[in-house]
Amino acid sequence: MKAATRGHYEMLVIRAVGAITGGLDEAIDLGRLAKNAALSPFHFHRIFRGMVGETPLELHRRLRLERAAYQLADGDRSVLRIALEAGYESHEAFTRAFRRRYADSPSAFRTRFQRPGCGIDSPYQLPARSPIHYRAGDDHPSFFRKESPMDVTLETLKTLRLGALRHLGPYNQIGAAFEKLGAIAGGSGLFGPEAAMLAIYHDDPDSVEPAKLRSDACIVVSQDKALPDSLTEAHLPAGTYAKTVHVGAYEGLTAAWGELMGQWLPASEHRLGTGPSFEIYRNAPGQVPDSELITELYIPIGA
């Protein structure tokens, strides 16, 4: 069962990688990649990044640059044509991006590597968290990581009633919404034995511009508490959830989600269920040092 489940997620990601490597001339359609994988864009993004090491957009951009470097060293097409094929609107924009990654202008790179006897087997390959690189005529290599040593437990949760406050904007700015939520909850007597602060993130940050990202700062509220008008009532469905605990600064949560979704889940015998994933915060900045922050990560598990 475990091998079959891992094979399921590997197949979905291999298909997506094939679409990316075979479509470097086209703008990447993240929505279509997620739809073809039968996953929400948010969940697809996390699984892909965890298994491959980069987001689909990061992989697509890097492979385009690597192909451009290969073309500079192995052909005579103009720099402008190579720039346009790599998705840049001008020679200048391409030169800036190329110099940032290769520490050379496109013309200088061509002069250095386009000469008799110069092997171009690797100078165009950029350092990356993924071993997938552009190589003319070759398929992508095997790239999946070993099973995750992450400590994950399965938890059966009852339906959670929430008081939610919508945050619109970059996810790393949701702290302002939690400050407002704390003030509302304290003034309304919502803190009690069942109270817990949690966040639900609705959009894939790789396909939605930062200003339009939707997330909810929430507090778990018992059924006997009346919600103030400033909060929206929401519910997390009862069911089985995979839970892991991240101890440390919030900056490490992206990597923790990548390991949970992209390594533990495919290596387990489980499949992702319906419903949102979420984070529960067991303490807060200011109460403890960042190194002691405790965040619980939950993903729904299908039947």
Backbone hydrogen bonds, N-H to C=O, Kabsch-Sander energy under -0.5 kcal/mol:
donor,donor_aa,acceptor,acceptor_aa,energy
5,T,1,M,-2.5
6,R,2,K,-2.7
7,G,3,A,-2.6
8,H,4,A,-1.7
9,Y,5,T,-1.9
10,E,6,R,-2.8
11,M,7,G,-2.6
12,L,8,H,-1.8
13,V,9,Y,-2.3
14,I,10,E,-3.3
15,R,11,M,-2.3
16,A,12,L,-1.7
17,V,13,V,-3.0
18,G,14,I,-2.6
19,A,15,R,-1.9
20,I,16,A,-2.0
21,T,17,V,-3.2
22,G,18,G,-2.0
23,G,20,I,-1.1
24,L,21,T,-0.5
26,E,23,G,-1.6
30,L,28,I,-0.8
33,L,29,D,-2.1
34,A,30,L,-2.2
35,K,31,G,-2.3
36,N,32,R,-2.8
37,A,33,L,-1.1
38,A,35,K,-1.4
39,L,34,A,-2.2
44,F,40,S,-3.0
45,H,41,P,-2.4
46,R,42,F,-1.7
47,I,43,H,-2.5
48,F,44,F,-2.8
49,R,45,H,-2.4
50,G,46,R,-2.2
51,M,47,I,-2.0
52,V,48,F,-2.9
53,G,48,F,-0.5
53,G,49,R,-2.0
59,L,55,T,-2.6
60,H,56,P,-2.5
61,R,57,L,-2.5
62,R,58,E,-2.3
63,L,59,L,-2.6
64,R,60,H,-1.9
65,L,61,R,-1.9
66,E,62,R,-2.7
67,R,63,L,-2.6
68,A,64,R,-2.1
69,A,65,L,-2.5
70,Y,66,E,-2.4
71,Q,67,R,-2.6
72,L,68,A,-2.2
73,A,69,A,-1.8
74,D,70,Y,-1.4
75,G,71,Q,-0.5
82,I,78,S,-2.2
83,A,79,V,-2.6
84,L,80,L,-2.5
85,E,81,R,-2.2
86,A,82,I,-1.4
87,G,84,L,-1.5
88,Y,83,A,-2.4
94,F,90,S,-1.9
95,T,91,H,-2.4
96,R,92,E,-2.3
97,A,93,A,-2.1
98,F,94,F,-2.9
99,R,95,T,-2.6
100,R,96,R,-1.9
101,R,97,A,-1.3
102,Y,98,F,-3.0
103,A,99,R,-1.9
109,F,105,S,-2.5
110,R,106,P,-2.3
111,T,107,S,-2.3
112,R,108,A,-2.1
113,F,109,F,-2.1
114,Q,110,R,-2.6
115,R,113,F,-1.5
118,C,115,R,-2.0
119,G,117,G,-0.7
125,Q,122,S,-2.0
138,D,135,R,-2.5
152,V,150,M,-0.8
153,T,243,K,-2.5
155,E,153,T,-0.5
155,E,241,Y,-3.3
157,L,155,E,-0.7
157,L,239,G,-2.8
160,L,236,L,-2.2
161,R,159,T,-0.5
162,L,234,A,-3.3
163,G,219,I,-2.4
164,A,162,L,-0.6
164,A,232,T,-3.0
165,L,217,A,-2.4
167,H,215,S,-3.5
169,G,167,H,-0.5
169,G,213,L,-2.5
173,Q,170,P,-1.8
174,I,171,Y,-1.8
176,A,173,Q,-1.3
177,A,174,I,-0.6
178,F,174,I,-1.8
179,E,175,G,-2.1
180,K,176,A,-2.0
181,L,177,A,-2.7
182,G,178,F,-2.7
183,A,179,E,-1.8
184,I,180,K,-2.3
185,A,181,L,-3.1
186,G,182,G,-2.5
187,G,183,A,-2.0
188,S,184,I,-1.3
189,G,186,G,-0.8
190,L,185,A,-2.6
191,F,185,A,-0.5
195,A,192,G,-1.0
197,M,281,Y,-0.7
198,L,218,C,-2.2
199,A,279,E,-2.2
200,I,216,D,-1.8
202,H,200,I,-0.5
202,H,214,R,-2.4
203,D,214,R,-0.8
207,S,204,D,-1.9
208,V,204,D,-1.5
212,K,209,E,-2.2
213,L,210,P,-1.3
215,S,167,H,-2.2
216,D,200,I,-2.6
217,A,165,L,-2.6
218,C,198,L,-3.0
218,C,216,D,-0.6
219,I,163,G,-1.7
220,V,196,A,-2.3
221,V,161,R,-3.0
225,K,222,S,-1.6
231,L,228,P,-1.9
232,T,164,A,-2.7
234,A,162,L,-2.0
236,L,160,L,-2.4
239,G,157,L,-2.2
241,Y,155,E,-3.0
242,A,299,I,-2.7
243,K,153,T,-3.1
244,T,297,L,-1.9
246,H,295,T,-3.4
247,V,245,V,-0.5
248,G,246,H,-0.6
248,G,293,L,-2.5
252,G,249,A,-1.8
253,L,250,Y,-2.1
256,A,252,G,-1.8
257,W,253,L,-2.9
258,G,254,T,-2.1
259,E,255,A,-2.2
260,L,256,A,-2.4
261,M,257,W,-2.9
262,G,258,G,-2.3
263,Q,259,E,-1.6
264,W,259,E,-2.9
265,L,260,L,-2.2
267,A,263,Q,-1.5
268,S,264,W,-1.1
268,S,265,L,-0.9
273,G,300,P,-2.6
278,F,298,Y,-1.8
279,E,199,A,-2.1
280,I,296,E,-2.4
281,Y,197,M,-2.8
282,R,280,I,-0.6
282,R,294,I,-2.3
283,N,294,I,-0.7
286,G,288,V,-0.9
287,Q,284,A,-2.1
288,V,284,A,-1.1
292,E,289,P,-2.3
293,L,290,D,-1.4
295,T,246,H,-2.6
295,T,293,L,-0.5
296,E,280,I,-3.1
297,L,244,T,-3.0
298,Y,278,F,-2.5
299,I,242,A,-1.9
301,I,240,T,-2.7
302,G,271,R,-2.9
